Amino acid sequence: MASRTATTPEVKPLRFVLRNLNKYIYIRLKDNTLLYGRLAACDTNMNVVLMEAEEKNNDGETIIKYGKVFIRGNNIIYFQFPDLPVS
């Protein structure tokens, strides 16, 4: 088991996501769909509600505008927060 040092803080994914409510995020789904929108809610199963949701192509162009969507957590591959600095 790897030990933690004082320089590597423990990151809890759900806590991190909840701290970033109302920020714009990208979500990649298992079927390779890329969604972009404002994170409105997230629960312990990583089910997500996006507001102002849009489906994007790989060039970042909008394909479809959905508005409010619910995404089941088991369909999500990853979240990406484009406005947060990379550490």
Residue frames relative to the residue before (quaternion, step in Angstrom):
aa qw qx qy qz dx dy dz
M 1.0000 0.0000 0.0000 0.0000 0.00 0.00 0.00
A 0.4178 -0.7148 0.5046 0.2446 3.57 -0.88 0.97
S 0.3257 -0.7420 0.5503 0.2013 3.54 -1.01 0.78
R 0.4128 -0.6928 0.5374 0.2466 3.56 -1.17 0.62
T 0.2343 -0.7429 0.6067 0.1585 3.50 -1.13 0.68
A 0.6880 -0.4788 0.3464 0.4212 3.55 -1.28 0.17
T 0.6840 0.4987 -0.2880 0.4477 3.61 1.15 -0.48
T 0.7165 0.3787 -0.2594 0.5253 3.62 1.20 -0.20
P 0.1928 -0.8106 0.5420 0.1099 3.59 -0.09 1.24
E 0.5162 -0.6252 0.4901 0.3201 3.55 -1.17 0.63
V 0.1678 -0.7855 0.5911 0.0735 3.57 -0.87 0.98
K 0.1445 -0.7639 0.6253 0.0681 3.55 -0.78 1.06
P 0.4484 -0.7481 0.4112 0.2649 3.60 -0.38 1.22
L 0.6809 0.4823 -0.3149 0.4523 3.61 0.78 -0.90
R 0.6403 0.5182 -0.3247 0.4648 3.58 0.93 -0.84
F 0.6390 0.5271 -0.3179 0.4613 3.59 0.99 -0.84
V 0.6671 0.4956 -0.2990 0.4691 3.58 0.91 -0.94
L 0.6809 0.4927 -0.2996 0.4515 3.61 0.86 -0.89
R 0.6149 0.5382 -0.3514 0.4569 3.61 1.11 -0.54
N 0.7343 0.4087 -0.2118 0.4988 3.56 1.23 -0.47
L 0.2322 0.7665 -0.5535 0.2285 3.57 1.11 0.66
N 0.8101 0.2466 -0.2387 0.4754 3.55 -1.20 0.76
K 0.5565 0.5395 -0.4240 0.4684 3.59 1.21 0.39
Y 0.5084 -0.6450 0.4783 0.3110 3.55 -1.19 0.52
I 0.0234 -0.8078 0.5873 -0.0445 3.54 -0.94 0.98
Y 0.3319 -0.6536 0.6285 0.2600 3.49 -1.42 0.23
I 0.0701 -0.7672 0.6359 0.0456 3.56 -1.13 0.72
R 0.1896 -0.7631 0.6096 0.1011 3.58 -0.82 1.05
L 0.2446 -0.7826 0.5613 0.1126 3.56 -0.84 1.06
K 0.6947 -0.4890 0.3404 0.4029 3.57 -1.28 0.36
D 0.6967 0.4471 -0.2799 0.4861 3.61 1.07 -0.64
N 0.5602 -0.6471 0.3289 0.3991 3.58 1.38 0.38
T 0.3900 0.6939 -0.5002 0.3409 3.60 1.22 0.35
L 0.1850 -0.7607 0.6135 0.1037 3.55 -1.05 0.83
L 0.0788 -0.7978 0.5977 0.0037 3.57 -0.67 1.17
Y 0.1106 -0.7668 0.6305 0.0470 3.54 -1.18 0.70
G 0.3228 0.7452 -0.5415 0.2175 3.57 -0.91 0.84
R 0.6044 -0.5431 0.4399 0.3824 3.53 -1.38 -0.04
L 0.4067 -0.7262 0.5078 0.2220 3.56 -0.73 1.12
A 0.1341 -0.8265 0.5455 0.0360 3.58 -0.48 1.22
A 0.8033 -0.0647 0.0787 0.5868 3.60 1.04 -0.71
C 0.0109 0.7594 -0.6505 0.0103 3.52 -1.31 0.55
D 0.1706 -0.7965 0.5708 0.1035 3.60 -0.93 0.82
T 0.7575 -0.4121 0.2645 0.4317 3.58 -1.31 -0.02
N 0.6632 0.4638 -0.3042 0.5024 3.61 1.24 -0.32
M 0.4633 -0.6957 0.4042 0.3715 3.55 1.39 0.12
N 0.2926 0.6959 -0.5707 0.3232 3.57 1.11 0.71
V 0.1466 -0.8249 0.5460 0.0079 3.55 -0.88 0.98
V 0.1697 -0.7187 0.6592 0.1420 3.53 -1.25 0.59
L 0.1057 -0.7742 0.6229 0.0371 3.55 -0.86 1.06
M 0.2129 -0.7325 0.6328 0.1331 3.54 -1.09 0.81
E 0.8176 0.1815 -0.1674 0.5201 3.57 -1.19 0.63
A 0.2205 0.8279 -0.4882 0.1663 3.58 1.14 0.68
E 0.0413 -0.7681 0.6390 -0.0041 3.50 -1.14 0.84
E 0.3311 -0.6836 0.6031 0.2434 3.53 -1.18 0.60
K 0.1623 -0.8003 0.5750 0.0496 3.57 -0.86 1.02
N 0.3860 -0.6622 0.5706 0.2947 3.55 -1.24 0.44
N 0.7214 -0.4608 0.2895 0.4283 3.60 -1.25 0.07
D 0.6413 0.4967 -0.3258 0.4857 3.61 1.27 -0.26
G 0.5612 -0.6312 0.3710 0.3861 3.59 1.29 0.01
E 0.5022 0.6416 -0.4315 0.3872 3.58 1.25 0.18
T 0.4979 -0.6649 0.4737 0.2926 3.57 -1.04 0.82
I 0.2453 -0.7558 0.5940 0.1252 3.56 -0.95 0.99
I 0.7934 -0.0394 0.0965 0.5998 3.57 0.83 -1.10
K 0.2354 -0.7294 0.6201 0.1674 3.58 -1.11 0.71
Y 0.2017 -0.8175 0.5350 0.0693 3.57 -0.73 1.12
G 0.3942 -0.6719 0.5317 0.3323 3.60 0.90 -0.77
K 0.7920 -0.2099 0.1976 0.5383 3.60 -0.63 -1.14
V 0.0324 0.8020 -0.5944 0.0487 3.59 -0.84 1.01
F 0.2707 -0.7066 0.6302 0.1742 3.53 -1.30 0.55
I 0.0843 -0.7936 0.6022 0.0197 3.57 -0.82 1.00
R 0.3681 -0.7310 0.5332 0.2141 3.55 -0.74 1.06
G 0.5776 -0.6672 0.3669 0.2944 3.54 -0.83 1.06
N 0.6763 0.5027 -0.3198 0.4331 3.61 0.97 -0.70
N 0.6257 0.5193 -0.3476 0.4669 3.62 1.27 -0.01
I 0.6035 0.5864 -0.3408 0.4193 3.58 1.28 -0.19
I 0.2853 -0.7303 0.5968 0.1703 3.55 -1.00 0.91
Y 0.7952 -0.1843 0.1353 0.5615 3.59 0.82 -0.96
F 0.3439 -0.6563 0.6281 0.2377 3.49 -1.46 0.32
Q 0.0364 -0.7673 0.6376 0.0591 3.56 -1.16 0.55
F 0.1869 -0.7785 0.5937 0.0804 3.56 -0.75 1.10
P 0.2360 -0.8356 0.4751 0.1427 3.62 -0.02 1.23
D 0.6860 0.5007 -0.2921 0.4398 3.62 1.11 -0.53
L 0.6109 0.5550 -0.3574 0.4372 3.60 1.23 -0.17
P 0.4908 -0.6590 0.4734 0.3174 3.61 -0.97 0.75
V 0.4367 -0.6690 0.5340 0.2768 3.54 -1.11 0.68
S 0.1621 -0.8098 0.5574 0.0852 3.57 -0.80 0.98
